[in-house]
Amino acid sequence: MLDVTPLQTAVDALADRLRSLPQSRLDQGAAAEALALARQLATRAQLIERPGEPPYELPDAGMFEVGDQLAVAGHDLVEALRAAAVRMAGKTVDSDANVAPADELAGAVRDVRAVAERW
């Protein structure tokens, strides 16, 4: 089973931090960077859940909603990765079958932590 706890923990911590930032910090780029990250996570989740279909772009709901948008997109990706790992575990394919969800997980965790370090 793929352990998605690092991603869920990183997303929740960053979302909480964004919700508590003052408007001045959000204006300095935190909101824009968090929205870009949320869009990236949402796109990753959609590509896992609906391969071959074009992903939609997460709308900009405003700087005060970006923490919630990040949380939703991050949790969607967590669930998509869990489901993908379960699907792959059920198939009788080579032993590298879980590499794709694990790699996707590692990349997402890196991206979230990188944004968190800046804000």
N, C-alpha and C positions, 0 to 999 in steps of 0.2 A: 504494500500500500504506500502510495506517495504521501509523504508528510508535508502538508501545505502550511503548517503552523508558522514557519518563518515569514511567509508572505502575508498571512492574515495578521500577524502581530505587527509587522512593519507598516502595513496599510492602516491598521487601526490607530497606531501611535501617531503617524503623520496626519491622518484625518483629524484626530483630536487636537493636535498642535495647530492645524490650520483653523479650526473652529475657534480657537482662543486667541489668534493673532489680532492685533489692532488693525484698523483700516489702513493706517500708514504703512505697515509692513506688507499687507496684502497688495497695496498700490505699488510697492517697490519691486514687485515681480513675483512674489510668492503665489499669488492667485493665478497668474498666467502660467507659471511653471507647473503648478499643481493641476490646472486644467489640461495642459498638454500631457502630463503623466496619466491623468484619468482617461483621456482619449486613447492613449497608447494601450493602457490596460484593457479598456473596453474593446478595442480593435483586436487585441490578442484573444480575448475570450470569444468574440464572434467568429474569428477564423478557426478556432478549435471546435466550436459548437456547430458551425455551418460552413465547412470548407467548400470552397468554390463559389460561395455567394459573396457579393461585395459587402463589406461592413458599412454600417451607417456611422456618421460622426456624432459623437456626444455633443449636445448643444451647450452653449455657454449660458448657464443659469444665473450668472453673476458672481461677483467675488465672495459674497457671504455664503454662498451655497457650495463652493468648491470643495470644502471638506467632506460634505455629504456625497457629492459626485464622486470623489475619489474613493470613499468607502464603498459605495455601490459598485463601481467599476472593479475595484479590487476584490470584492466578495464574489462578483460574477466570475472573475478569472479563477479564483480559488475553486469554485464549484465546477467550472469547465475543466480545470486540470484534474480534479478528483475523478470526474466522469471519464475523462480520456484515459487516465491510468487504469481505471477499472475495466474499461473496454479492452485496452491493450493486454491486461493481465489475463483476460478470458480467452484470448486468441492463442493458438498454438503456432507461434512464430519464433524467430531467433531470440536469443537472450537479451538483445539490445532493444527490445520492444518498448521498454519504459524510458529510453533515453530522451525521446522527444518531449514528453511532459516534464521530465526532470530538468532538462535544459531550459525549457520555457519558464519553469518555476525559478530556477537560479537567475535567469536574466531579469525577470520581473522583480525579484528581491533586490538585486543589484540596483536597478533603476529607482525603486522606491527609496532605498537607503541613500542613494546619491542625492536625491531631492531633499530628503530629510536632513542631511548634513548641511545643506545650504540654508535651511530655514529653521 
